[in-house]
Amino acid sequence: MTEAEHPASFLSPLAGSLQVPRGKPHARRQRPCYLVGTGLCDWCRREKEGMRGVRAADSYRSDVTKSNAQASALSISFALPIWPAILMSMTSDSIAQIRDEAAASLQPERQQQWEQFLTPMPVARQAVELFTPCERPVRILDLGSGSGILGAVAAEHAASGSSVVAVEQDDRLAAMSETSLCQVCGDVTVINDSVFDVPLEPRFDRVILNPPYKKTSPTVIPTSAGDVKVTNLYTAFLVIAIQSLAEGGECVAIIPRSWMNGDYFKDFRKWMLHECSLDALAVYGSRQEHFKDMSILQEIMLLKVSKRPQTKKVMVIADASPMMPLAQQPADMVALKALTMGSDRILRIRQQDARLSGFKTLSDEGLWVSTGKLVWFRNRDVLSSVAEPDGHPLYWSDNQCGLVMRHPVDCDREQWVTGEADGRHVVLPAGGYCLVNRFSAKEQNRRIYASYLSSDVDFVADNKLNYVHQGTSRKTIPLDDMVARGLTLWLSSTIIDEWYRQVSGSTQINATDLRQMPCPSKPQLAALAGMLSLNDMPNQHLIDEAMRGLFSWAKAS
């Protein structure tokens, strides 16, 4: 077929979307191009200007928008015959180069506003590697496509005749998506609009995405299985992605690990595990190796789910590296039941240590975890650098001195509050407690930093601290002194540190997660306190040996 024989019907908009003005066939050496609206199409402009790839930044989208000012979204579909030789001989920049140029040219303000962190090629390859090989053509959806790298790699590894729909609201990145995708696929649709404004039918065999990671106010998304409350853009994207799957379809997402635990993601976890089969989890061991040129410091993972009944085993790679194919990395096959905890469906990345199987949860043992009640910037007027007769001591994470709390300490924070704090519901009753720092990173020696506090007077705790007591969410009741000491030792043990690392993928130590933690009985905690003195500052080895002795554990291999 010659260029003159290419009919205008090759330009086929996605059903139900904006009808693009059709121009006459326009001559080009190797593929059909068209005049769109009143201007040259993207391909012809590049030919005319002698430009390749993403450097032809203006695309046919701007031309069509000018001639269709009323349009809010644009969908252009190339339904072309498959010409492998032609596609292989294209001289456009490589998909990886397009991505790198796009990343280097991002505008800082827009990047921050839209959370644009483009997927590097090694991570894109690993994400696509999780899809089940298929010999028949598949329908691919790339949500928030950026430079188009994910959809392009997915199409590159799909059977001949496959199609790709990409949705990207940034018009410049949408043009780059089109450039990337057309190198490897003959049936490409790029929709330049927000994911939340595009109606998508459940017809896709593969959905792939690297969504924006940004907190939002709680938002409810209606689904066929009921409303889902989401608190982050990436879970909102995932809800849309999963709803777009055909029966048997598969979705792979590059997302933070934070959805796996915590109260904020509880509704999403329950909905997703009800709607899909959880097939694979691959958590990157480093927080910065995966997106080196994007300055991301985030615990990232690959998630694979599918629209089918739950598979018997979930593939888990707990320490993935972007430097080699996933197939060459150690993986465990674990039943979903062994990875989930409690009614909130908290997920861990390893099967729980068998030595913890006999323990109840901390909350089941009659203990409760609350967050310190003082938000300092809302209570600046009651902070004091000196003790006042009717005031109270104030504890920050600065007051954690190893396994015990000290007061006062020499730091840049006020160590007391005035008597006016009594009317603000921030004062806690005197007694024994275990205080836990609410923030830590996976690179630190321990995730949980617990310190014992015995206060003879009522006191105040900053909200960057959690405190363990034996009351309820509404009423604080101090712990028995020996229980508080023993609990501090328990939370400082290696086995609990490992447990928490399996559960939490964020820097926050959530009260919700601590309540789900395996915990000895109060008499056992008191017995543990009798074995070691906190004032002697026992080291990690002594703490772990005390655990083995009390519970008759064999030394871990």
Secondary structure by P-SEA (a helix, b strand, c coil): ccccccccccccccccccccccccccccccbbbbbccccccaaaaaaaaccccccccccaaaaaaaacccccbbbbbbbccccaaaaaacccccaaaaaaaaaaaccaaaaaaabbbbbcaaaaaaaaaaccccccbbbbbbcccccaaaaaaaaaacccbbbbbbbbccaaaaaaaaaaaaacccbbbbbccccccccccccccbbbbbcccccccbbbbbccccbbbbccaaaaaaaaaaaaccccbbbbbbccccccccccaaaaaaaaaacccccbbbbbccccccccccccccbbbbbbbcccccccbbbbbcccccccccccccccccccccccccccbbbbccccccccccccccccccbbbbccccccccccccccccccccbbbbbccccccccccccccccccccccccccccccccccbbbbbbbcccccccccccbbbbbbbbcccccccccbbbbccccccbbbbccaaaaaaaaaaaacaaaaaaaaaccccccccaaaaaacccccaaaaaaaaaaccccccccaaaaaaaaaaaacccccc
